[in-house]
């Protein structure tokens, strides 16, 4: 009897949630920051003070390579997308990184320098060559008017996701192998 009641409750739950699932499935697909896709990801958070970038690092995981932007302050917004060419911000100078695919990561609002002193806030190298499955090179290519830009040279264009993590604050870009 208990099994029949549980089965009836489960069936009722499926009936209640089925219309909602159909509504979601019929909506136009959109890449949210935490889904895997090659589509651009944009999150706007202009209502927070500019975070200070303290480092850029990359790690290798079993199914993806991870780019981490370490921050001091509230989580800023971001704009992560594949581009044909990377340009140094705010100029139009081309930046050539290793690998045929280029990922541009713009953190906004964020600074890589102390606005009072002009001193750099990030302690990692401005450009680093990596020997991972996907990430071949990263470089800081912009720090201008609370926009901090990083370029990543990749082995190929592949699905990625973007996560905002806290304690400490980080923007994470995972690129599938």
Secondary structure, DSSP 8 states (H G I E B T S, - for coil): -HHHHHHHHHHHHHHHHHHHHHHHHHS-----TTS-BSS-EEE--TTS--EEEEEEEEEE-SSEEEEEEEEESS--EEEEEEESSEE-BSS--EE--SSSEEEEEEEESEESB-TTT--B---S-SEEE--SSSEEEEEEEEEETTEEEEEEEESS---EEEEEETTTTEEEEEEE-
